[in-house]
Structures are given as structure tokens and as C-alpha cells.
Amino acid sequence: MNARVLGFVVAAVAYGITLTVAAILLPGMRIGFFWAFIPWALFTLSITLIRPLLTRTMSAHVHGYTWAIGLATVFLSLLVTVLLLPARAISIRGLGTWVLATVIVWLGTLVYDLVDDRLVAAARARLGP
């Protein structure tokens, strides 16, 4: 399996878990049961595209504040996902829910980033190059 595809699949699972946890914890956030994989995939794709863009454009201005880039990346990726999908797939209602969903998913991305390299390296060692 290609390393990029493997990385995307691992990321989609991790982000799917964090999005689902946020939806369970927050009454103003909903992910449709039959639609679940679509928001997970779209969120993963958008965060994969937005993160490098924000890192490049903002890194000169926010030295030492990578957490701010992370929060902005998660918020924008949630926004893209909610705007591009119907409400029956994913919805977030209320400013407080948006803030808490962003923080919960951001915390999940921190955990994911810590273990991502290890998981991909272990899978690559098992599956070969």
C-alpha cells in the first residue's frame, strides 16, 4: 500500500474518532449515522490541504504559537466540511458548540500527530515499502 494512501486512511480513522467524540459530547453537533464516512473523509482531505497552507502563510507571524495554527486549521476544516455537506451528514449549531467542537477535534489531532509517525512506520515495516 502506498505510504500516502496509508497515511490518509490512518488520518481519516483518527479524525473520524475525534469528530464522533465531539458529536457525542456536544448536543449542538450531529453526524448522521449513514453519512459518517463522508464527513470524516472530507474533514481529513480539507485538513490535509489547509494545514500546509496556513503553516506557510502564518508561520512567519506566529512564532511559537503553533497551537493557534492548529486551532485555525481545525476550525477551517470543520467549516469547509459543514458548508459542503448537507445537514443530515454533519451539522454544528451555536457558537459555543463551534468553539468546543474545534477544541475537542484539535485535542484529538494533537494525540493523532503524536502517534501518526509511529503507526505509519510500524505498518510500513509490516507491509513493506
The first five atom37 places (N, CA, C, CB, O) and aatype in JSON, in Angstrom:
{
  "aatype": [12, 2, 0, 1, 19, 10, 7, 13, 19, 19, 0, 0, 19, 0, 18, 7, 9, 16, 10, 16, 19, 0, 0, 9, 10, 10, 14, 7, 12, 1, 9, 7, 13, 13, 17, 0, 13, 9, 14, 17, 0, 10, 13, 16, 10, 15, 9, 16, 10, 9, 1, 14, 10, 10, 16, 1, 16, 12, 15, 0, 8, 19, 8, 7, 18, 16, 17, 0, 9, 7, 10, 0, 16, 19, 13, 10, 15, 10, 10, 19, 16, 19, 10, 10, 10, 14, 0, 1, 0, 9, 15, 9, 1, 7, 10, 7, 16, 17, 19, 10, 0, 16, 19, 9, 19, 17, 10, 7, 16, 10, 19, 18, 3, 10, 19, 3, 3, 1, 10, 19, 0, 0, 0, 1, 0, 1, 10, 7, 14],
  "atom_mask": [
    [1, 1, 1, 1, 1],
    [1, 1, 1, 1, 1],
    [1, 1, 1, 1, 1],
    [1, 1, 1, 1, 1],
    [1, 1, 1, 1, 1],
    [1, 1, 1, 1, 1],
    [1, 1, 1, 0, 1],
    [1, 1, 1, 1, 1],
    [1, 1, 1, 1, 1],
    [1, 1, 1, 1, 1],
    [1, 1, 1, 1, 1],
    [1, 1, 1, 1, 1],
    [1, 1, 1, 1, 1],
    [1, 1, 1, 1, 1],
    [1, 1, 1, 1, 1],
    [1, 1, 1, 0, 1],
    [1, 1, 1, 1, 1],
    [1, 1, 1, 1, 1],
    [1, 1, 1, 1, 1],
    [1, 1, 1, 1, 1],
    [1, 1, 1, 1, 1],
    [1, 1, 1, 1, 1],
    [1, 1, 1, 1, 1],
    [1, 1, 1, 1, 1],
    [1, 1, 1, 1, 1],
    [1, 1, 1, 1, 1],
    [1, 1, 1, 1, 1],
    [1, 1, 1, 0, 1],
    [1, 1, 1, 1, 1],
    [1, 1, 1, 1, 1],
    [1, 1, 1, 1, 1],
    [1, 1, 1, 0, 1],
    [1, 1, 1, 1, 1],
    [1, 1, 1, 1, 1],
    [1, 1, 1, 1, 1],
    [1, 1, 1, 1, 1],
    [1, 1, 1, 1, 1],
    [1, 1, 1, 1, 1],
    [1, 1, 1, 1, 1],
    [1, 1, 1, 1, 1],
    [1, 1, 1, 1, 1],
    [1, 1, 1, 1, 1],
    [1, 1, 1, 1, 1],
    [1, 1, 1, 1, 1],
    [1, 1, 1, 1, 1],
    [1, 1, 1, 1, 1],
    [1, 1, 1, 1, 1],
    [1, 1, 1, 1, 1],
    [1, 1, 1, 1, 1],
    [1, 1, 1, 1, 1],
    [1, 1, 1, 1, 1],
    [1, 1, 1, 1, 1],
    [1, 1, 1, 1, 1],
    [1, 1, 1, 1, 1],
    [1, 1, 1, 1, 1],
    [1, 1, 1, 1, 1],
    [1, 1, 1, 1, 1],
    [1, 1, 1, 1, 1],
    [1, 1, 1, 1, 1],
    [1, 1, 1, 1, 1],
    [1, 1, 1, 1, 1],
    [1, 1, 1, 1, 1],
    [1, 1, 1, 1, 1],
    [1, 1, 1, 0, 1],
    [1, 1, 1, 1, 1],
    [1, 1, 1, 1, 1],
    [1, 1, 1, 1, 1],
    [1, 1, 1, 1, 1],
    [1, 1, 1, 1, 1],
    [1, 1, 1, 0, 1],
    [1, 1, 1, 1, 1],
    [1, 1, 1, 1, 1],
    [1, 1, 1, 1, 1],
    [1, 1, 1, 1, 1],
    [1, 1, 1, 1, 1],
    [1, 1, 1, 1, 1],
    [1, 1, 1, 1, 1],
    [1, 1, 1, 1, 1],
    [1, 1, 1, 1, 1],
    [1, 1, 1, 1, 1],
    [1, 1, 1, 1, 1],
    [1, 1, 1, 1, 1],
    [1, 1, 1, 1, 1],
    [1, 1, 1, 1, 1],
    [1, 1, 1, 1, 1],
    [1, 1, 1, 1, 1],
    [1, 1, 1, 1, 1],
    [1, 1, 1, 1, 1],
    [1, 1, 1, 1, 1],
    [1, 1, 1, 1, 1],
    [1, 1, 1, 1, 1],
    [1, 1, 1, 1, 1],
    [1, 1, 1, 1, 1],
    [1, 1, 1, 0, 1],
    [1, 1, 1, 1, 1],
    [1, 1, 1, 0, 1],
    [1, 1, 1, 1, 1],
    [1, 1, 1, 1, 1],
    [1, 1, 1, 1, 1],
    [1, 1, 1, 1, 1],
    [1, 1, 1, 1, 1],
    [1, 1, 1, 1, 1],
    [1, 1, 1, 1, 1],
    [1, 1, 1, 1, 1],
    [1, 1, 1, 1, 1],
    [1, 1, 1, 1, 1],
    [1, 1, 1, 1, 1],
    [1, 1, 1, 0, 1],
    [1, 1, 1, 1, 1],
    [1, 1, 1, 1, 1],
    [1, 1, 1, 1, 1],
    [1, 1, 1, 1, 1],
    [1, 1, 1, 1, 1],
    [1, 1, 1, 1, 1],
    [1, 1, 1, 1, 1],
    [1, 1, 1, 1, 1],
    [1, 1, 1, 1, 1],
    [1, 1, 1, 1, 1],
    [1, 1, 1, 1, 1],
    [1, 1, 1, 1, 1],
    [1, 1, 1, 1, 1],
    [1, 1, 1, 1, 1],
    [1, 1, 1, 1, 1],
    [1, 1, 1, 1, 1],
    [1, 1, 1, 1, 1],
    [1, 1, 1, 1, 1],
    [1, 1, 1, 1, 1],
    [1, 1, 1, 0, 1],
    [1, 1, 1, 1, 1]
  ],
  "atom_positions": [
    [[0.85, -1.18, 0.0], [0.0, 0.0, 0.0], [0.89, 1.24, 0.0], [-0.97, 0.0, 1.23], [1.88, 1.3, 0.73]],
    [[0.54, 2.21, -0.8], [1.27, 3.46, -0.9], [1.26, 4.17, 0.45], [0.65, 4.35, -1.99], [0.25, 4.18, 1.14]],
    [[2.4, 4.76, 0.82], [2.53, 5.43, 2.13], [1.56, 6.6, 2.27], [3.97, 5.93, 2.32], [1.03, 6.84, 3.36]],
    [[1.31, 7.32, 1.18], [0.35, 8.45, 1.25], [-1.07, 7.96, 1.48], [0.41, 9.28, -0.05], [-1.82, 8.55, 2.26]],
    [[-1.43, 6.89, 0.8], [-2.78, 6.33, 0.97], [-2.92, 5.81, 2.4], [-3.05, 5.19, -0.05], [-3.94, 6.04, 3.05]],
    [[-1.91, 5.1, 2.88], [-1.93, 4.6, 4.24], [-2.04, 5.75, 5.25], [-0.66, 3.76, 4.52], [-2.81, 5.67, 6.2]],
    [[-1.27, 6.79, 5.03], [-1.33, 7.96, 5.9], [-2.71, 8.6, 5.91], [0.0, 0.0, 0.0], [-3.2, 9.02, 6.96]],
    [[-3.35, 8.68, 4.73], [-4.69, 9.26, 4.64], [-5.7, 8.39, 5.37], [-5.11, 9.44, 3.16], [-6.57, 8.92, 6.07]],
    [[-5.6, 7.08, 5.22], [-6.54, 6.17, 5.89], [-6.38, 6.27, 7.4], [-6.31, 4.71, 5.42], [-7.38, 6.35, 8.12]],
    [[-5.15, 6.26, 7.88], [-4.92, 6.39, 9.33], [-5.45, 7.72, 9.83], [-3.41, 6.26, 9.65], [-6.08, 7.78, 10.89]],
    [[-5.21, 8.79, 9.08], [-5.71, 10.11, 9.48], [-7.23, 10.14, 9.49], [-5.18, 11.19, 8.54], [-7.83, 10.69, 10.41]],
    [[-7.86, 9.56, 8.47], [-9.32, 9.55, 8.4], [-9.92, 8.81, 9.59], [-9.79, 8.9, 7.09], [-10.93, 9.24, 10.14]],
    [[-9.31, 7.71, 9.98], [-9.8, 6.97, 11.16], [-9.64, 7.82, 12.41], [-9.04, 5.63, 11.33], [-10.57, 7.93, 13.21]],
    [[-8.47, 8.43, 12.58], [-8.23, 9.26, 13.77], [-9.18, 10.46, 13.81], [-6.78, 9.74, 13.81], [-9.77, 10.75, 14.85]],
    [[-9.32, 11.15, 12.7], [-10.22, 12.3, 12.66], [-11.67, 11.87, 12.79], [-10.02, 13.09, 11.36], [-12.48, 12.58, 13.39]],
    [[-12.0, 10.71, 12.24], [-13.35, 10.18, 12.4], [-13.68, 9.93, 13.87], [0.0, 0.0, 0.0], [-14.79, 10.22, 14.33]],
    [[-12.71, 9.4, 14.59], [-12.91, 9.17, 16.03], [-13.11, 10.49, 16.76], [-11.71, 8.41, 16.63], [-14.02, 10.61, 17.57]],
    [[-12.25, 11.47, 16.47], [-12.38, 12.75, 17.19], [-13.68, 13.48, 16.83], [-11.18, 13.65, 16.9], [-14.31, 14.09, 17.69]],
    [[-14.08, 13.42, 15.56], [-15.34, 14.04, 15.17], [-16.52, 13.35, 15.85], [-15.52, 14.0, 13.64], [-17.46, 14.01, 16.29]],
    [[-16.47, 12.04, 15.93], [-17.53, 11.28, 16.57], [-17.59, 11.58, 18.07], [-17.34, 9.79, 16.34], [-18.68, 11.73, 18.63]],
    [[-16.44, 11.65, 18.71], [-16.4, 12.0, 20.14], [-17.02, 13.38, 20.36], [-14.95, 11.97, 20.68], [-17.81, 13.56, 21.28]],
    [[-16.65, 14.34, 19.52], [-17.22, 15.68, 19.64], [-18.74, 15.65, 19.46], [-16.58, 16.64, 18.61], [-19.46, 16.31, 20.2]],
    [[-19.21, 14.88, 18.49], [-20.66, 14.79, 18.23], [-21.39, 14.12, 19.4], [-20.92, 14.02, 16.93], [-22.52, 14.48, 19.71]],
    [[-20.75, 13.17, 20.04], [-21.36, 12.5, 21.2], [-21.41, 13.46, 22.4], [-20.56, 11.22, 21.57], [-22.41, 13.49, 23.12]],
    [[-20.35, 14.22, 22.6], [-20.27, 15.1, 23.76], [-21.08, 16.38, 23.63], [-18.84, 15.45, 24.02], [-21.52, 16.95, 24.63]],
    [[-21.28, 16.85, 22.4], [-21.9, 18.15, 22.19], [-23.3, 18.0, 21.6], [-21.03, 19.02, 21.27], [-23.46, 17.49, 20.5]],
    [[-24.32, 18.45, 22.35], [-25.68, 18.31, 21.85], [-25.95, 19.14, 20.58], [-26.66, 18.72, 22.92], [-26.87, 18.82, 19.83]],
    [[-25.16, 20.19, 20.33], [-25.35, 21.01, 19.14], [-24.61, 20.51, 17.92], [0.0, 0.0, 0.0], [-24.65, 21.15, 16.86]],
    [[-23.93, 19.37, 18.04], [-23.21, 18.8, 16.89], [-23.79, 17.43, 16.58], [-21.66, 18.7, 17.19], [-24.06, 16.62, 17.47]],
    [[-23.98, 17.2, 15.3], [-24.57, 15.93, 14.87], [-23.87, 15.44, 13.61], [-26.08, 16.09, 14.61], [-23.62, 16.2, 12.68]],
    [[-23.55, 14.15, 13.61], [-23.04, 13.48, 12.42], [-24.02, 12.36, 12.12], [-21.55, 12.94, 12.62], [-24.26, 11.5, 12.97]],
    [[-24.57, 12.37, 10.92], [-25.53, 11.34, 10.53], [-24.9, 9.96, 10.48], [0.0, 0.0, 0.0], [-23.8, 9.79, 9.95]],
    [[-25.59, 9.0, 11.05], [-25.05, 7.63, 11.14], [-24.69, 7.07, 9.77], [-26.06, 6.72, 11.82], [-23.59, 6.54, 9.59]],
    [[-25.58, 7.16, 8.82], [-25.33, 6.59, 7.49], [-24.38, 7.43, 6.65], [-26.63, 6.41, 6.76], [-23.87, 6.95, 5.63]],
    [[-24.13, 8.66, 7.06], [-23.26, 9.57, 6.34], [-21.86, 9.64, 6.94], [-23.88, 10.95, 6.31], [-20.99, 10.28, 6.35]],
    [[-21.61, 9.03, 8.05], [-20.42, 9.28, 8.87], [-19.12, 9.3, 8.08], [-20.33, 8.24, 9.93], [-18.27, 10.17, 8.32]],
    [[-18.93, 8.37, 7.16], [-17.65, 8.3, 6.46], [-17.39, 9.51, 5.56], [-17.58, 7.04, 5.62], [-16.24, 9.87, 5.34]],
    [[-18.44, 10.12, 5.06], [-18.26, 11.26, 4.16], [-17.71, 12.48, 4.9], [-19.59, 11.61, 3.47], [-16.73, 13.06, 4.44]],
    [[-18.3, 12.89, 6.04], [-17.68, 14.0, 6.79], [-16.26, 13.67, 7.25], [-18.53, 14.35, 7.99], [-15.39, 14.54, 7.24]],
    [[-16.02, 12.42, 7.65], [-14.68, 12.05, 8.08], [-13.68, 12.23, 6.94], [-14.66, 10.59, 8.58], [-12.61, 12.81, 7.13]],
    [[-14.02, 11.75, 5.76], [-13.12, 11.84, 4.61], [-12.93, 13.29, 4.17], [-13.66, 11.0, 3.44], [-11.81, 13.71, 3.89]],
    [[-14.03, 14.06, 4.11], [-13.92, 15.45, 3.69], [-13.13, 16.27, 4.7], [-15.32, 16.06, 3.5], [-12.31, 17.11, 4.31]],
    [[-13.35, 16.04, 5.99], [-12.57, 16.74, 7.01], [-11.1, 16.39, 6.86], [-13.08, 16.37, 8.43], [-10.24, 17.28, 6.92]],
    [[-10.79, 15.12, 6.67], [-9.39, 14.69, 6.52], [-8.75, 15.34, 5.29], [-9.31, 13.16, 6.42], [-7.62, 15.81, 5.36]],
    [[-9.47, 15.35, 4.18], [-8.96, 15.98, 2.97], [-8.74, 17.48, 3.18], [-9.92, 15.74, 1.8], [-7.7, 18.01, 2.8]],
    [[-9.71, 18.15, 3.79], [-9.57, 19.6, 3.97], [-8.45, 19.93, 4.94], [-10.88, 20.2, 4.46], [-7.72, 20.89, 4.71]],
    [[-8.31, 19.18, 6.02], [-7.23, 19.48, 6.97], [-5.87, 19.2, 6.34], [-7.41, 18.67, 8.27], [-4.88, 19.88, 6.64]],
    [[-5.82, 18.19, 5.48], [-4.58, 17.86, 4.78], [-4.17, 18.99, 3.83], [-4.74, 16.54, 4.01], [-2.98, 19.23, 3.63]],
    [[-5.14, 19.66, 3.24], [-4.85, 20.76, 2.32], [-4.65, 22.1, 3.04], [-5.96, 20.9, 1.3], [-3.8, 22.9, 2.66]],
    [[-5.44, 22.33, 4.09], [-5.39, 23.62, 4.78], [-4.17, 23.76, 5.68], [-6.65, 23.81, 5.61], [-3.58, 24.84, 5.75]],
    [[-3.77, 22.69, 6.36], [-2.66, 22.76, 7.31], [-1.37, 23.31, 6.68], [-2.38, 21.39, 7.9], [-0.8, 24.25, 7.22]],
    [[-0.9, 22.75, 5.56], [0.35, 23.29, 4.99], [0.19, 24.74, 4.52], [0.81, 22.42, 3.82], [1.12, 25.54, 4.63]],
    [[-0.97, 25.08, 4.0], [-1.21, 26.44, 3.54], [-1.13, 27.43, 4.71], [-2.58, 26.53, 2.86], [-0.45, 28.45, 4.61]],
    [[-1.82, 27.13, 5.8], [-1.77, 28.01, 6.97], [-0.39, 28.05, 7.6], [-2.79, 27.56, 8.01], [0.07, 29.1, 8.03]],
    [[0.27, 26.91, 7.64], [1.61, 26.86, 8.23], [2.56, 27.76, 7.45], [2.13, 25.41, 8.25], [3.34, 28.5, 8.04]],
    [[2.48, 27.68, 6.13], [3.35, 28.52, 5.3], [3.04, 30.0, 5.43], [3.24, 28.12, 3.85], [3.94, 30.82, 5.55]],
    [[1.75, 30.34, 5.41], [1.39, 31.76, 5.41], [1.46, 32.41, 6.79], [0.01, 31.93, 4.84], [1.74, 33.6, 6.9]],
    [[1.19, 31.64, 7.84], [1.13, 32.23, 9.18], [2.4, 32.02, 10.0], [-0.03, 31.67, 9.92], [2.6, 32.73, 10.99]],
    [[3.25, 31.09, 9.63], [4.38, 30.75, 10.49], [5.31, 31.94, 10.72], [5.16, 29.61, 9.89], [5.93, 32.03, 11.78]],
    [[5.42, 32.83, 9.77], [6.29, 34.0, 9.95], [5.71, 34.97, 10.98], [6.5, 34.71, 8.61], [6.44, 35.78, 11.55]],
    [[4.42, 34.89, 11.2], [3.76, 35.85, 12.08], [3.42, 35.3, 13.46], [2.52, 36.33, 11.44], [3.14, 36.07, 14.37]],
    [[3.44, 34.0, 13.63], [3.05, 33.42, 14.92], [4.1, 32.43, 15.44], [1.7, 32.71, 14.79], [3.78, 31.3, 15.78]],
    [[5.34, 32.88, 15.49], [6.41, 32.03, 16.02], [6.05, 31.58, 17.42], [7.76, 32.77, 16.02], [5.66, 32.38, 18.27]],
    [[6.18, 30.3, 17.66], [5.89, 29.76, 18.98], [4.42, 29.55, 19.26], [0.0, 0.0, 0.0], [4.05, 29.1, 20.35]],
    [[3.57, 29.85, 18.31], [2.14, 29.68, 18.51], [1.57, 28.67, 17.52], [1.42, 31.03, 18.36], [0.56, 28.92, 16.86]],
    [[2.22, 27.53, 17.43], [1.73, 26.51, 16.5], [0.35, 26.01, 16.91], [2.71, 25.35, 16.44], [-0.4, 25.51, 16.07]],
    [[0.02, 26.15, 18.19], [-1.32, 25.76, 18.64], [-2.38, 26.63, 17.97], [-1.43, 25.88, 20.17], [-3.48, 26.16, 17.68]],
    [[-2.05, 27.9, 17.71], [-3.0, 28.8, 17.04], [-3.23, 28.34, 15.6], [-2.49, 30.26, 17.07], [-4.36, 28.37, 15.11]],
    [[-2.17, 27.93, 14.93], [-2.3, 27.41, 13.58], [-3.13, 26.14, 13.6], [-0.91, 27.15, 12.95], [-3.97, 25.92, 12.73]],
    [[-2.9, 25.29, 14.6], [-3.67, 24.05, 14.73], [-5.15, 24.31, 14.94], [0.0, 0.0, 0.0], [-5.98, 23.67, 14.3]],
    [[-5.48, 25.24, 15.83], [-6.88, 25.58, 16.08], [-7.53, 26.17, 14.83], [-7.0, 26.56, 17.25], [-8.66, 25.84, 14.49]],
    [[-6.81, 27.06, 14.15], [-7.34, 27.67, 12.94], [-7.55, 26.62, 11.85], [-6.39, 28.78, 12.43], [-8.55, 26.65, 11.12]],
    [[-6.63, 25.69, 11.74], [-6.75, 24.62, 10.75], [-7.97, 23.75, 11.02], [-5.48, 23.75, 10.75], [-8.73, 23.43, 10.11]],
    [[-8.16, 23.37, 12.28], [-9.32, 22.54, 12.63], [-10.61, 23.3, 12.39], [-9.23, 22.08, 14.1], [-11.55, 22.75, 11.82]],
    [[-10.66, 24.56, 12.83], [-11.88, 25.36, 12.63], [-12.22, 25.47, 11.15], [-11.72, 26.76, 13.25], [-13.36, 25.24, 10.75]],
    [[-11.24, 25.84, 10.33], [-11.5, 25.99, 8.89], [-11.9, 24.66, 8.24], [-10.25, 26.55, 8.2], [-12.76, 24.64, 7.36]],
    [[-11.28, 23.57, 8.68], [-11.64, 22.26, 8.13], [-13.06, 21.86, 8.54], [-10.64, 21.2, 8.61], [-13.8, 21.29, 7.74]],
    [[-13.45, 22.16, 9.78], [-14.83, 21.92, 10.2], [-15.79, 22.78, 9.38], [-15.01, 22.22, 11.71], [-16.83, 22.29, 8.93]],
    [[-15.44, 24.04, 9.17], [-16.28, 24.95, 8.4], [-16.47, 24.45, 6.97], [-15.66, 26.36, 8.39], [-17.59, 24.42, 6.46]],
    [[-15.39, 24.05, 6.33], [-15.47, 23.53, 4.97], [-16.36, 22.28, 4.93], [-14.05, 23.18, 4.42], [-17.21, 22.15, 4.05]],
    [[-16.17, 21.4, 5.89], [-16.95, 20.16, 5.94], [-18.44, 20.44, 6.12], [-16.45, 19.26, 7.07], [-19.27, 19.86, 5.43]],
    [[-18.76, 21.35, 7.04], [-20.17, 21.68, 7.3], [-20.8, 22.4, 6.11], [-20.3, 22.55, 8.57], [-21.95, 22.15, 5.77]],
    [[-20.05, 23.29, 5.49], [-20.59, 24.05, 4.36], [-20.79, 23.2, 3.1], [-19.68, 25.21, 4.04], [-21.7, 23.47, 2.31]],
    [[-19.95, 22.2, 2.91], [-20.02, 21.41, 1.68], [-20.95, 20.2, 1.77], [-18.65, 20.94, 1.31], [-21.28, 19.6, 0.75]],
    [[-21.37, 19.84, 2.97], [-22.22, 18.67, 3.12], [-23.61, 19.06, 3.63], [-21.58, 17.67, 4.07], [-23.76, 20.09, 4.29]],
    [[-24.61, 18.25, 3.32], [-25.94, 18.55, 3.83], [-26.0, 18.38, 5.35], [-26.99, 17.65, 3.15], [-25.19, 17.68, 5.93]],
    [[-26.99, 19.04, 5.97], [-27.12, 19.0, 7.43], [-27.35, 17.58, 7.94], [-28.27, 19.9, 7.87], [-27.03, 17.29, 9.09]],
    [[-27.9, 16.71, 7.13], [-28.11, 15.33, 7.6], [-26.78, 14.57, 7.67], [-29.1, 14.59, 6.67], [-26.72, 13.51, 8.29]],
    [[-25.74, 15.09, 7.04], [-24.42, 14.46, 7.13], [-23.67, 14.97, 8.36], [-23.6, 14.75, 5.85], [-23.13, 14.18, 9.14]],
    [[-23.63, 16.29, 8.52], [-22.96, 16.9, 9.68], [-23.55, 18.28, 9.9], [-21.4, 16.98, 9.46], [-23.79, 19.04, 8.96]],
    [[-23.79, 18.59, 11.15], [-24.25, 19.94, 11.49], [-23.67, 20.36, 12.82], [-25.81, 20.0, 11.53], [-23.47, 19.54, 13.72]],
    [[-23.39, 21.65, 12.94], [-22.89, 22.24, 14.18], [-23.7, 23.5, 14.39], [-21.33, 22.54, 14.13], [-23.69, 24.41, 13.56]],
    [[-24.41, 23.57, 15.52], [-25.27, 24.72, 15.81], [-24.81, 25.41, 17.08], [-26.74, 24.28, 15.94], [-24.59, 24.78, 18.11]],
    [[-24.67, 26.72, 16.99], [-24.34, 27.54, 18.14], [-22.85, 27.84, 18.24], [0.0, 0.0, 0.0], [-22.01, 26.98, 17.96]],
    [[-22.55, 29.05, 18.65], [-21.15, 29.49, 18.77], [-20.39, 28.64, 19.78], [-21.1, 30.96, 19.19], [-19.25, 28.25, 19.52]],
    [[-21.0, 28.34, 20.91], [-20.35, 27.51, 21.91], [-20.0, 26.13, 21.39], [0.0, 0.0, 0.0], [-18.94, 25.58, 21.69]],
    [[-20.91, 25.57, 20.6], [-20.66, 24.25, 20.01], [-19.51, 24.32, 19.02], [-21.93, 23.72, 19.32], [-18.67, 23.41, 18.98]],
    [[-19.46, 25.38, 18.22], [-18.35, 25.55, 17.28], [-17.02, 25.62, 18.02], [-18.54, 26.82, 16.41], [-16.04, 24.98, 17.64]],
    [[-16.99, 26.4, 19.1], [-15.74, 26.56, 19.87], [-15.34, 25.22, 20.49], [-15.91, 27.63, 20.98], [-14.19, 24.79, 20.36]],
    [[-16.28, 24.57, 21.17], [-15.96, 23.3, 21.82], [-15.62, 22.2, 20.82], [-17.12, 22.86, 22.7], [-14.72, 21.4, 21.07]],
    [[-16.32, 22.15, 19.7], [-16.02, 21.15, 18.66], [-14.6, 21.38, 18.13], [-17.05, 21.23, 17.5], [-13.85, 20.42, 17.94]],
    [[-14.24, 22.63, 17.91], [-12.9, 22.94, 17.43], [-11.85, 22.49, 18.43], [-12.75, 24.45, 17.16], [-10.85, 21.88, 18.04]],
    [[-12.06, 22.77, 19.71], [-11.09, 22.39, 20.74], [-11.0, 20.87, 20.89], [-11.46, 23.02, 22.08], [-9.9, 20.32, 20.98]],
    [[-12.15, 20.19, 20.91], [-12.14, 18.73, 21.06], [-11.42, 18.08, 19.88], [-13.59, 18.18, 21.16], [-10.57, 17.21, 20.08]],
    [[-11.75, 18.49, 18.68], [-11.11, 17.89, 17.5], [-9.63, 18.27, 17.45], [-11.82, 18.35, 16.19], [-8.81, 17.45, 17.05]],
    [[-9.29, 19.48, 17.85], [-7.88, 19.9, 17.9], [-7.1, 19.04, 18.88], [-7.77, 21.39, 18.29], [-5.99, 18.6, 18.57]],
    [[-7.67, 18.8, 20.06], [-7.0, 17.92, 21.03], [-6.81, 16.52, 20.45], [-7.82, 17.84, 22.35], [-5.77, 15.89, 20.65]],
    [[-7.81, 16.05, 19.72], [-7.68, 14.75, 19.05], [-6.57, 14.76, 18.01], [0.0, 0.0, 0.0], [-5.86, 13.76, 17.85]],
    [[-6.43, 15.87, 17.3], [-5.36, 15.95, 16.29], [-3.99, 15.96, 16.96], [-5.53, 17.2, 15.41], [-3.02, 15.46, 16.39]],
    [[-3.9, 16.55, 18.16], [-2.62, 16.51, 18.88], [-2.23, 15.07, 19.21], [-2.71, 17.35, 20.18], [-1.08, 14.67, 19.01]],
    [[-3.18, 14.31, 19.7], [-2.92, 12.9, 20.01], [-2.56, 12.16, 18.73], [-4.16, 12.25, 20.7], [-1.61, 11.38, 18.7]],
    [[-3.34, 12.4, 17.67], [-3.06, 11.74, 16.39], [-1.65, 12.07, 15.9], [-4.1, 12.16, 15.33], [-0.92, 11.18, 15.48]],
    [[-1.27, 13.33, 15.96], [0.05, 13.73, 15.48], [1.17, 13.06, 16.27], [0.21, 15.23, 15.56], [2.23, 12.77, 15.73]],
    [[0.92, 12.81, 17.56], [1.94, 12.16, 18.38], [2.16, 10.7, 17.98], [1.54, 12.23, 19.84], [3.29, 10.21, 18.04]],
    [[1.1, 10.02, 17.59], [1.23, 8.6, 17.28], [1.29, 8.29, 15.78], [0.08, 7.85, 17.88], [1.6, 7.17, 15.39]],
    [[1.0, 9.28, 14.94], [0.92, 9.05, 13.49], [2.19, 8.45, 12.92], [0.62, 10.35, 12.79], [2.15, 7.42, 12.25]],
    [[3.32, 9.08, 13.18], [4.57, 8.6, 12.6], [4.87, 7.17, 13.04], [5.72, 9.53, 13.0], [5.36, 6.36, 12.25]],
    [[4.59, 6.87, 14.29], [4.84, 5.52, 14.8], [3.95, 4.49, 14.12], [4.63, 5.47, 16.32], [4.41, 3.4, 13.76]],
    [[2.67, 4.82, 13.95], [1.75, 3.88, 13.31], [2.1, 3.62, 11.86], [0.32, 4.4, 13.4], [2.12, 2.47, 11.41]],
    [[2.4, 4.68, 11.14], [2.74, 4.53, 9.72], [4.05, 3.77, 9.57], [2.84, 5.91, 9.04], [4.17, 2.92, 8.68]],
    [[5.03, 4.06, 10.42], [6.31, 3.35, 10.35], [6.13, 1.87, 10.66], [7.32, 3.98, 11.31], [6.73, 1.03, 9.99]],
    [[5.33, 1.55, 11.66], [5.08, 0.15, 12.01], [4.35, -0.58, 10.87], [4.27, 0.05, 13.31], [4.69, -1.71, 10.54]],
    [[3.36, 0.07, 10.29], [2.62, -0.54, 9.18], [3.52, -0.72, 7.96], [1.39, 0.31, 8.8], [3.46, -1.75, 7.28]],
    [[4.35, 0.27, 7.69], [5.26, 0.17, 6.55], [6.25, -0.96, 6.75], [6.0, 1.49, 6.33], [6.58, -1.67, 5.8]],
    [[6.73, -1.14, 7.97], [7.67, -2.21, 8.25], [7.01, -3.58, 8.07], [8.22, -2.07, 9.68], [7.65, -4.54, 7.62]],
    [[5.72, -3.65, 8.41], [4.97, -4.9, 8.25], [4.6, -5.19, 6.81], [3.71, -4.85, 9.09], [4.7, -6.32, 6.34]],
    [[4.17, -4.14, 6.1], [3.68, -4.32, 4.73], [4.77, -4.19, 3.67], [2.61, -3.32, 4.45], [4.6, -4.63, 2.54]],
    [[5.88, -3.59, 4.05], [6.94, -3.36, 3.07], [6.77, -1.99, 2.44], [0.0, 0.0, 0.0], [5.77, -1.32, 2.67]],
    [[7.75, -1.56, 1.63], [7.72, -0.21, 1.06], [6.59, 0.06, 0.11], [8.96, 0.05, 0.36], [6.49, 1.16, -0.42]]
  ]
}
